[in-house]
Amino acid sequence: MFVKQRVIYLAGGCFWGVEAFISRLKGVNQTEVGYANGRDLAPTYEKVCTGRTGHAECVKATYNPQIISLEEILENFFKIIDPYVLNRQGPDIGTQYRTGIYWQDDSQKTIVLKFLSAKQKLSSKRIVTEAHAIGSFYPAEEYHQKYLEKNPQGYCHVDLNLIDDKEFDHLTKEEYEITQLSLTEAPFTNKYDDFFEEGVYVDVVDGEVLFTSDDKFDSGCGWPAFSKPASEDAVIKHRDFSHGTTRIEVRSAKSNSHLGHLFHDGPGGSPRYCINSAALKFIPKDDYIKK
């Protein structure tokens, strides 16, 4: 089941913290930091930091509208910005730290403007957050991508505790990072790579059956490989443009957990669902039948 994803661009000061916060929203499937709406056609962090290129540090957020609405994203975004301050967020000062909401298609325009209008009616202070169609977006250097995942103690002006993620309290750190932040575990060292007992593999988040041992095969890729899901309704698929490639991401339909990717390089060109072990929990056949 393929789901059409939507994209919104959010500028809220230093993009490290904004990305870390927005990426944790359930239904936001991909995030990428970069430089938006400037004059320089080849922006770099050093250039943008001068404040002379006209760019804003920005987060490109790809989301599933069946899981999270644009209004919900904007409500959460407003938790972490000061929309009344021009060219500054937290201790960071400069035009590159201005706030902005930039839509990708006209269908989002009405939602954004209506949201800002409603917020303005609640305050006597003037909202200075920009709102217009995205003009340009240049991905930032690789070391800026998922910066706070790589540097947990790194600088962040955003309070990440504002997100309520209690539903994930039962997950280990690795399980959370894989399923909610779309990271990838190391190959050949994960628990279900070389594992072929009879049973079912369920979503580690909510226990929904995703795959069965009948469809598992040894692909030699270093991760569990399945020829198909337990049912087509168990997973959703969409195009993933991260890391400069085009792939098909696989997520669980009910919990929206990131599972892995779908390739068509199995035996005879058949499907290969390449799945992270940390996204799964195995239930032996006898135990599953008893249930």
Summary of the structure (lengths in Angstrom):
residues: 291
radius of gyration: 20.8
end to end distance: 27.6
largest distance: 66.6
contacts: 920
relative contact order: 0.15
helix: 29%
strand: 28%
